[in-house]
Amino acid sequence: MDFKGFDGPERHPADGTAGARSVKVMIAGGFGTGKTTMVRSVSDIKPLTTEETLTQASAGVDHLIGVTDKQETTVSLDFGKICLNDRLTLYLFGTPGQERFWFLWNGLFKGALGAVVLVDTRRLASSFRAIEEMERQDVPFVIALNVFPDSREHPVEEIRDALDISPDIPVVACDARDRASSRDVLIALIRHLKERSAAALEPR
């Protein structure tokens, strides 16, 4: 895919990558939808994670319906980096999913050009808050349906209606554990951003 002309901060020519761009991208979604897994699987560097073990003290606070086997949770952010080609680098920031850490989202979203909202089709409601936040902060996003072993396949339009999202927002299936699949989601986001940018420049 050609990313020439994509908006983003230009790197200093002294590093030998004149004309290259770096972009901040958020990986958001509800609790247990696979955000940390995606950052880990796709990052070119060893990712920074802030996962802590779930303890009895969190019982009644962290809602484990549908993710009862989950043993760790992100308490601040996940960070990774991927170079899609020699001209475009994405800096990935994964958000915490639990309601008690949502206050961190405002700071994390500063400077973000776009976002991936990971969705567990078994628990659609868990991602409503993330979608609302994208719309509130006017951050362009794509929906990534993370396919879990016991997930049922649903028509894309059915998912779109259930999430109440605009027809122009891409909805793609993925396996957050797989690097190639996660990379395809990021490429879908960049394509979406380019299309929005081109549409904004069209005469009205």
C-alpha positions, 0 to 999 in steps of 0.5 A: 500500500502506498502511504506517500503524502500521509499526514504526520510529523516528519522525522529530522533528515539527520536520521537518514529518513527524510520524508518519513512520518510517525503517527500515534495510534490508539488500541482501544476497547472494552475489558478483555477484548485483546488490546494488550495481545494485539500490541504484543503481537504486532510491535517491532520492539519489545512492548511496554505493558503495565499488566497486573495480576487480578486479585480477589480485591478486584472482585465486584469491581472488574466485571469478568463476565465472559472473561472469567479465565483472565488473570491479568489486566492493564492498569495504565497503558501498553506501548509498541511500535511498528514500521509499516514501511520505510516512510511510515511508523506507527506508535501504538498506545493501548488503553486500559479497559476497566471503568476504574481506569477510564480517567486515563483516556483523556491524556492518552488520546492527545495527539492520536491520529486514529484508533482501532476499537477491538470488539469481542462479538460475544460481549458487544456491550463491553466496547460501547464506551470505547466507541462513545469516546472515539466519537466524543473526542472526534478520533477516526477509528475502525472496528476490529472484530477479535475472533475468539475460539468460541465466537460465533460468526455474525454478518458485518451489517448485523454487528454495525447495527448492534454497535450503532456506528456510521456506514463509513466506519470500516469493520474488519475481522482479526486474530489479535494473536497473529502479527499479520492479522493485526498488521492488516487492521492497522493498514485498514485504519491508515487507509480509512484515514487517507480516505477521510483526508481526501474526502475533506479536500474535495470541493463542496 
